[in-house]
């Protein structure tokens, strides 16, 4: 049976841990509020860009110049680029684990193809450093909750886009966690390149617009913007999802610490009561022996 000193020391240690988890929960909650605001403000622009791209692609359907754009080139997927967006830190529940498992499934599903990973985040970089081929790494982007700029994410898209245009890779996929709510994050896998053209409103009722520039010129400008915005939005979504997962994990850890403290306190009281009872019995027994 452990001594009272050992139990008190353990209770003190759990209380210190609980203070840390509560502080981390508060920090994550503050960061989540700012990250959520940025995600919500970025979504309307992404939606309008997709609608505009769909409209222009519908007008450019059948245009030979538009079909020859490098970002629309369709090739057999022999060399595939995967952009994996993870966190730089842990203590976020299953946030990083789910992303890494999704990337492992992706590698298993594309056996026989040459897969290269562009790692955004330290956790993904560290895990696949010796398990897969890395084409690049970007550490520190996901830590910039309120300071991440559009230009900083262009370093990711420019490398990938240039490799696709040069024919070094045949397809680009993106895996990240999309922010839904504080307790819900959606694991998302999407194909970035080649871009699949969609018509606005479907094939039956396309809208007729008058363009000052030809559709192929507009597409040549919109397609790179669409790729850049997709990666930028994915990183923003991942930042918000990470903070939500960390806040939930730290809240659960604080609750578990409170349960452990309660059980240890009850056990300590029983041990102390048993020690007092034992001492009383020894005193009574000694007094009885002297008589």
Secondary structure as the mmCIF struct_conf table of DSSP 4:
data_model
#
loop_
_struct_conf.conf_type_id
_struct_conf.id
_struct_conf.beg_label_comp_id
_struct_conf.beg_label_asym_id
_struct_conf.beg_label_seq_id
_struct_conf.end_label_comp_id
_struct_conf.end_label_asym_id
_struct_conf.end_label_seq_id
HELX_RH_AL_P HELX_RH_AL_P1 UNK A 4 UNK A 59
TURN_TY1_P TURN_TY1_P1 UNK A 60 UNK A 62
HELX_RH_AL_P HELX_RH_AL_P2 UNK A 64 UNK A 67
TURN_TY1_P TURN_TY1_P2 UNK A 68 UNK A 68
HELX_RH_3T_P HELX_RH_3T_P1 UNK A 70 UNK A 72
BEND BEND1 UNK A 78 UNK A 78
STRN STRN1 UNK A 79 UNK A 85
BEND BEND2 UNK A 88 UNK A 89
BEND BEND3 UNK A 92 UNK A 92
TURN_TY1_P TURN_TY1_P3 UNK A 93 UNK A 94
HELX_RH_AL_P HELX_RH_AL_P3 UNK A 95 UNK A 109
TURN_TY1_P TURN_TY1_P4 UNK A 110 UNK A 112
BEND BEND4 UNK A 113 UNK A 113
STRN STRN2 UNK A 114 UNK A 120
BEND BEND5 UNK A 121 UNK A 121
HELX_RH_AL_P HELX_RH_AL_P4 UNK A 122 UNK A 128
TURN_TY1_P TURN_TY1_P5 UNK A 129 UNK A 131
BEND BEND6 UNK A 132 UNK A 132
STRN STRN3 UNK A 133 UNK A 138
BEND BEND7 UNK A 140 UNK A 140
HELX_RH_3T_P HELX_RH_3T_P2 UNK A 141 UNK A 143
TURN_TY1_P TURN_TY1_P6 UNK A 145 UNK A 147
HELX_RH_AL_P HELX_RH_AL_P5 UNK A 150 UNK A 165
TURN_TY1_P TURN_TY1_P7 UNK A 166 UNK A 167
BEND BEND8 UNK A 168 UNK A 168
BEND BEND9 UNK A 170 UNK A 170
STRN STRN4 UNK A 171 UNK A 181
TURN_TY1_P TURN_TY1_P8 UNK A 182 UNK A 183
STRN STRN5 UNK A 184 UNK A 193
BEND BEND10 UNK A 194 UNK A 194
HELX_LH_PP_P HELX_LH_PP_P1 UNK A 195 UNK A 197
TURN_TY1_P TURN_TY1_P9 UNK A 200 UNK A 204
BEND BEND11 UNK A 205 UNK A 205
HELX_LH_PP_P HELX_LH_PP_P2 UNK A 206 UNK A 208
BEND BEND12 UNK A 212 UNK A 213
HELX_RH_AL_P HELX_RH_AL_P6 UNK A 215 UNK A 290
#
